Amino acid sequence: MTPTEMAAKADVPLYPSSDAPDGKSNVKETDKESRYELIMTTADAPDKVLAFYRGKLQNAQKGMGGIMGSSPKGNSVTVTAAPEAGKTSIHVIAITFK
């Protein structure tokens, strides 16, 4: 599954102008949930990335270097963004319950 397909299933957009290489993102399935991990990089600052996702998530709250909230379909979402090798590394975890 490509990062674009994972983002659609997780109900979380990929960050605009980000690079989401195949093979870095993954999904783990159990009988109770699906856990999507989306890994991206961008030239934008971490604060700009977090502001974008804050606008996309419901009940978004700051926490532990990122934000937490819900997707429009009610999935639990955590987003972190941090400087890494001259770019910003974005890590999105979305959990869908079955």
C-alpha positions as CSV (number, residue, x, y, z in Angstrom):
1,M,0.0,0.0,0.0
2,T,1.4,3.4,-0.9
3,P,1.5,6.3,1.5
4,T,-1.3,8.0,-0.5
5,E,-3.5,4.9,-0.1
6,M,-2.6,4.7,3.6
7,A,-3.5,8.3,4.2
8,A,-6.9,7.9,2.5
9,K,-7.7,4.8,4.6
10,A,-6.5,6.6,7.8
11,D,-8.6,9.7,6.9
12,V,-5.6,11.9,7.3
13,P,-4.1,14.0,4.5
14,L,-0.5,13.8,3.5
15,Y,1.3,17.1,4.2
16,P,1.3,19.3,1.0
17,S,4.7,19.5,-0.7
18,S,6.0,16.7,1.4
19,D,8.0,13.7,0.3
20,A,6.5,10.4,1.5
21,P,8.8,7.7,0.1
22,D,7.4,4.2,-0.5
23,G,8.6,1.7,2.1
24,K,8.9,4.1,5.1
25,S,5.2,4.3,6.0
26,N,3.4,1.1,7.2
27,V,0.2,-0.3,8.6
28,K,-0.3,-2.8,11.4
29,E,-3.6,-4.7,11.6
30,T,-5.1,-6.5,14.5
31,D,-8.6,-7.8,15.0
32,K,-9.6,-4.6,16.8
33,E,-7.7,-1.9,15.0
34,S,-5.6,-0.7,12.1
35,R,-2.6,1.5,13.0
36,Y,-1.3,3.6,10.1
37,E,2.2,5.2,10.4
38,L,2.9,7.8,7.8
39,I,6.5,9.1,7.5
40,M,7.1,12.3,5.4
41,T,9.7,15.0,5.1
42,T,9.3,18.7,4.0
43,A,11.4,21.9,3.8
44,D,8.7,23.7,5.8
45,A,9.2,24.4,9.5
46,P,7.8,22.1,12.2
47,D,5.4,24.9,13.4
48,K,3.9,25.3,9.9
49,V,3.4,21.5,9.7
50,L,1.7,21.3,13.0
51,A,-0.5,24.3,12.2
52,F,-1.7,22.5,9.0
53,Y,-2.7,19.4,10.9
54,R,-4.2,21.4,13.7
55,G,-6.6,22.8,11.1
56,K,-7.4,19.3,9.8
57,L,-8.1,17.5,13.1
58,Q,-11.0,17.8,15.4
59,N,-10.4,18.6,19.1
60,A,-6.7,19.1,18.3
61,Q,-4.5,19.5,21.4
62,K,-0.8,20.1,21.9
63,G,1.2,17.3,23.5
64,M,4.7,15.8,23.6
65,G,6.2,17.6,20.6
66,G,3.2,17.5,18.4
67,I,-0.6,17.5,18.4
68,M,-3.3,14.9,19.0
69,G,-6.9,14.9,17.8
70,S,-9.4,13.1,15.7
71,S,-9.9,12.8,12.0
72,P,-13.2,13.8,10.4
73,K,-14.3,10.1,10.6
74,G,-13.3,9.9,14.3
75,N,-9.9,8.1,14.0
76,S,-7.4,8.8,16.7
77,V,-4.5,10.8,15.3
78,T,-1.1,11.9,16.6
79,V,1.3,14.2,14.6
80,T,4.9,15.1,15.4
81,A,7.2,17.3,13.4
82,A,10.9,17.8,14.2
83,P,14.0,19.1,12.4
84,E,16.1,16.4,10.9
85,A,19.1,16.7,8.6
86,G,18.1,20.2,7.3
87,K,14.4,19.3,6.8
88,T,11.4,18.6,8.9
89,S,10.5,15.0,9.6
90,I,6.7,14.4,9.9
91,H,5.4,11.3,11.7
92,V,1.6,10.7,11.7
93,I,0.0,7.8,13.6
94,A,-3.7,7.2,12.9
95,I,-5.7,4.4,14.6
96,T,-8.9,3.2,13.1
97,F,-11.1,1.0,15.3
98,K,-13.0,-2.0,13.8
